[in-house]
Amino acid sequence: LWSRRSTLFPALVFCSRIESQLDALDRGHPLLTQIVDRLQRLDEYATRWQAGPFDRQALGIKVTPESEPTLSQYRSEHTFLCPDGEHRMFSLHARLTPDAWRLFSHPLQPGQLVIGHIGEKLPNVSY
């Protein structure tokens, strides 16, 4: 999946940490199908998104932001080095079930999303 990412998901940019996260998944891992599905949907949206503001409601999957208390308390755990050398805080995430996994993305610019984390749920403030 990692080696074919630019062909499979041309509108997505992946942080380098994703390579080890994907490599850790066996071919038969139960969440692999969901991961591919979420990435395809994000890629489809990014391809359609050519101008205007990012619209998470138009993704075709449920994506929610982290709460302000979580981002305040766990800022470093939600900040990842992106391929352009910038550190960005990732808030938007899709759930991967039944495990407590998340796929974090960040709208970089029209036509392009960055994927920052695919794996276990990051620390958060529980209510």
Secondary structure in CASP SS format (residue, H / E / C, confidence):
PFRMAT SS
TARGET T0000
AUTHOR 0000-0000-0000
METHOD secondary structure of the structure
MODEL  1
L C 1.00
W C 1.00
S C 1.00
R C 1.00
R H 1.00
S H 1.00
T H 1.00
L H 1.00
F C 1.00
P C 1.00
A C 1.00
L E 1.00
V E 1.00
F E 1.00
C C 1.00
S C 1.00
R H 1.00
I H 1.00
E H 1.00
S H 1.00
Q H 1.00
L H 1.00
D H 1.00
A C 1.00
L C 1.00
D C 1.00
R C 1.00
G C 1.00
H C 1.00
P C 1.00
L C 1.00
L H 1.00
T H 1.00
Q H 1.00
I H 1.00
V H 1.00
D H 1.00
R H 1.00
L H 1.00
Q H 1.00
R H 1.00
L H 1.00
D H 1.00
E H 1.00
Y H 1.00
A H 1.00
T H 1.00
R H 1.00
W C 1.00
Q C 1.00
A C 1.00
G C 1.00
P C 1.00
F C 1.00
D C 1.00
R H 1.00
Q H 1.00
A H 1.00
L C 1.00
G C 1.00
I C 1.00
K C 1.00
V C 1.00
T E 1.00
P C 1.00
E C 1.00
S C 1.00
E H 1.00
P H 1.00
T H 1.00
L H 1.00
S H 1.00
Q H 1.00
Y C 1.00
R C 1.00
S H 1.00
E H 1.00
H H 1.00
T E 1.00
F E 1.00
L E 1.00
C C 1.00
P C 1.00
D C 1.00
G C 1.00
E C 1.00
H E 1.00
R E 1.00
M E 1.00
F C 1.00
S C 1.00
L E 1.00
H E 1.00
A E 1.00
R E 1.00
L E 1.00
T C 1.00
P C 1.00
D C 1.00
A C 1.00
W E 1.00
R E 1.00
L E 1.00
F E 1.00
S E 1.00
H E 1.00
P E 1.00
L E 1.00
Q E 1.00
P C 1.00
G C 1.00
Q E 1.00
L E 1.00
V E 1.00
I E 1.00
G E 1.00
H E 1.00
I E 1.00
G E 1.00
E E 1.00
K C 1.00
L C 1.00
P C 1.00
N C 1.00
V C 1.00
S C 1.00
Y C 1.00
END
